[in-house]
């Protein structure tokens, strides 16, 4: 008997874009584009500058871009700052009892940029993350929101 973590890890590692129906890819592209748009709009909010000022060091070899400025930060910091920008205006997508794109897209963009991932790889990562989120939500005995 394997653990949930092992099963989900295997699912993510084995997933390829060829396995995903075109409708799923189209929905994912919409989620990514929507998130990117609200992320860009959210960067003008004053909280983004505050977070960047507090966390914005560029220590570490792997640097990822803040959107849309292109300023370079650590992968984790870029993902966090871009994630806050994606959610700060609260216009991000709602699904799976939360805001999956505001969590997934900034992390995938930051890690994907540094790793040199292709668009297809990042699309696959988004779908894998969305599916994992859905699986974990389905296992939750009580709704997170009432």
N, C-alpha and C positions, 0 to 999 in steps of 0.2 A: 504494500500500500504506500503510495507516494503522498507527499504533502501538497497542500494547495500551492505553496510557494514554488515547489518544483514543477508542478503541473502548469502553472501560469508562466513560469520561466521557459519551460519547454515550448509552450504555445507561442510566446513572443519570439523566441529564437528560431522557430521553424516556419513562422508566417512569411509568405511571399506575396507580392502584389498580384501574381497570377492566380492566387487562390481566392481573391476578393472579387465579388460580383461588381460589374460596372456601376450599378446603382449605389453600392456602398462607397466606391471610389468617388463618385460624383457628390454624394452627401458629405464625404470627408473634405473634398476640395472646397465645398461651400462653407463648412465649418472653419477651415483654415483661413479662407479669404475674409470671412466675417470677422474672425478674431484679429487678423492683421489690421483690418480697417479700424476697429474700435481701439486697438493697441496704439495706432498712430494718433488717433484723436485723443486718447488718454494721456499721451506724453506731455500735453500742455498743462495738465493739472499740477498744482503746486506740490502735492505729495510726492510726485516722481522726483523732483529736484531734491527734496528733503531726504528721501531714501538714498538717492545717488550720493549725496554729500556724506551721509553716514557710512555707506557701504562701498563707495565707489573706488576703493583702491584697485590698483592694477597689478597686485602681486600675483605671481604664478606665471607659468610659461604659456598656458593655453588661455587665449583671450577671445571673447565673443563680443559681438556688436550690440550696442543699445540701438533700438529702432525709434525714430528714423535718423538720429544724429550720427550714428556710426562710431560713437565713442566706444573705446574698448574696455571691457571689464572681465573679471574672471567668469567662467562659465556659469557658476552658481549665482553670482551677483547679476549678471546679464539676464539670466532666466527669471530671477526674482523681480528685478526692476521692470522688465518687459511684462511679466505676469501681473504686477500691480497695475501697470498702464492698461493692460487688456481688460481689467475688471473695474478700475476706479470709477468709470462713468456708469457702470452697471447696465451697459447695452450689449454685453456679451451674450452668447447663446445660453439657453437653458435646456438641459436635458439630463436624463439619468439622475434626477434629484439634485442637480448642481450645475456648475458651469465648467464642463469638461475642457472646452477649447482654451479657456483662459489659463488652465493648468498645463495642458499638454503642449500647445503651440509654442509658448516661450521656451520651455525646456527643450523641445525638439529642435527649435531654431538655433539655440545656443550650442547645444551639443553637436548638432548636425553641421553647423558652420565650422567648428573646430576640427571635427572628424573628417570634413570634406565629403559629407554625405550628399548623395544625389537627391533630386526632388522625389523620385520614386521611393527611395529609402525613407525619406522623411514622411511621405504619405503613408507608407506601410507602418512606420512607427506610430503615427497618429491613430491609425485604425487599430493597431495592437493595444495602444493605451486606452482607447475608447472601449474596446472589448473587455479589457481587464477591469476597467471601472464598472462596466455593466455587470460583470460576473461578481465582483465584490458587493455591489449594491444588491444583487439578487440574493446574496447570502445573509444580508443584514436582517436580523429578526424583527426589528422595529424600524419604521420610517424615520429618517433623520430630520425631516420637516413634517410638521403637522398642520 
